[in-house]
Amino acid sequence: MSEDKDKPVIEIMLASDRLDPLIEIHEFTDPILTPGETVEYLEGYMTGHGTFPDGEEIKASVGGVVEKVNQLVSVRAMNSRYIGEIGEVVVGRIIGLQSQKWVVDTNSILESSLHLTSVNLPGGEQRRRSVQDEEMMREFLKEGDLISAEIHQISTDGQLTLHTRSLRYGKLGQGILLTVPPSLIRRSKSHFCNLACGAQVILGCNGYVWVSAIDENQSGGFIQNMEVVQLSDRETITRLNNVIKALAESKVMLFDTSIQYAFEESMKYSMFDLLRPEYKLDLVLCTAQKLQTLGLTD
Amino acid sequence: MAQVLINDAEKKFIVDGVEVNMRNDGRTCNSYRPMELECDLVSTANGSARLRLANSDILVGVKTEIDAPHPDTPDLGKVEFFVDCSANATPVFEGRGGEDLATEISNSLSKAYYSSFPLHKLKIVSGHMCWKLTVDILILELGGNLFDATSLAVKAALYSTQIPRVSTAAVDGKNIDLQLSDDPHDCWSLDVSCIPCLVTMCKIGDHHLVDPTQEEEACSNASLIMAVTRKGKITSTFKYGDSSLHYNSVTKILKAGVEVGKSLNQALDEALVRESKLGPNRKKFGFLFVN
């Protein structure tokens, strides 16, 4: 083990060296409003979420981008809790058990729930849920476990009900969980991305991103693969972790291509360099340029 | 400490990573995350500093005050630490939730400073008057490794502390005639070279690492926190966490911690010198990103 021999690496920067991580790639996109900024004149418009009427004007009450549907003006916040929609893929963490359901943290305003009836229990899909199953709930999923799931229902107060009734969904094994603002996750056909660099990224629409090694025999059950992750896989995972964090810090949209490009760009830096602000910014700029030449920014 | 919830598979991933010297953010076991320091942010305090280590955000303010010394140490000044854990950091700190952690941090600092802080410099009139430094520590955000971050911020704030110069101090029976210098800029600053920094050595599996993230803290059963000065002197140690440490690993950790402590102090000193070279009229950045 070389850890005892190598010198400690410690870097203290000054505030005067601070870099602004936000980059100017948004030339084609809507401007970002700050709270209190005027969105529109009140005449002919209705105030929606994230806005308030002030005299003759509609002003933004949150920082974000304007959305207009006919006469309704609303501002979608850049940084908010997750507001789900039915069918979206989320990553969540079990935080509690109640009778017949698990309580899941999905970064939304209220705690989400996963009913015992909305999971695939071992032994066939059409199996009846018995009292034994209810008693064994903690064997399937316990506090702290991570799951990928789909939004099944949204109640009137905004509480999400999840389901994992597909082989794609279920308990997650070894890997890294990252938290990014939910607005940065681009909605796409598949949120399960097997990247060319050899890792799987689950882009939960709630802003929880799961990075892990590609698992060939994905069962979607409750079995976790507890074998030691290979060093090459681990390298890819940790690099992806740093890369995604850098992209999110600069507010670059996250989807399979942006992550893959950023990963390729990152290969010229060492792993530790990816923690330094100047290299992170450079990486993001290179990625943004590449995406822009291909017309993939939005 | 406010612990994050993680599951067995994530723990295994972290523990295996430490085994091969590759942590979740690509660091080796012996490296700190880059941190950012700014001194003299708070204009109403005599000295202040803000340190941000990844997500751990600490703001420290130092106020000076004239006080009577303890009867048993008439020639020494006083230093007091107050820690406030903001509920912005985590909802757990709401109400009195952060109190335990706050006491723990302030105790660890007073213990570390007890034998090394130049208290005799704070004497004004022996047995009657001394300077009292009140160090207020505000924890604004949590990102792991609070002890190290706090001690670095405190040391930086003490470095930037300006103590007014006493022009005359005459004792006339029981009355003491004290006059501070007329010029408010006529101040002196403390010599912080012998002040220690806290180094957390987090034991995970058979290995130990520096600067643990919150997830790594959740994986570790015990860490050894030691106060190390620039010259490598250990002024205090204590163990954090539920389980115990074996004698052999303690000696190993102490040895490694001294080296880390030396480098940590050196890095801080360099940063402080670099900042003071920018002059007293340098631009203050504070908490805003945009320059």
Interface residues (C-beta under 8 A of the other chain):
Chain A: M1 S2 E3 D4 D6 K7 P8 V9 I10 E11 I12 M13 L14 A15 S16 D17 R18 D20 P21 L22 R93 I95 K142 E143 G144 D145 L146 L172 G173 Q174 G175 I176 L177 Q224 N225 M226 V228 V229 L231 R234 E235 T238 R239 N241 N242 M271 F272 L274 L275 R276 P277
Chain B: L5 I6 N7 D8 A9 E10 K12 F13 D16 G17 V20 N21 M22 R23 N24 D25 G26 R27 T28 C29 N30 S31 Y32 R33 P34 M35 E36 L37 E38 R50 L152 H207 L209 V210 K252 A256 E259 V260 S263 L264 A267 L268 E270 A271 R274 E275 L278 R282 K283 K284 F285 G286 F289 V290 N291
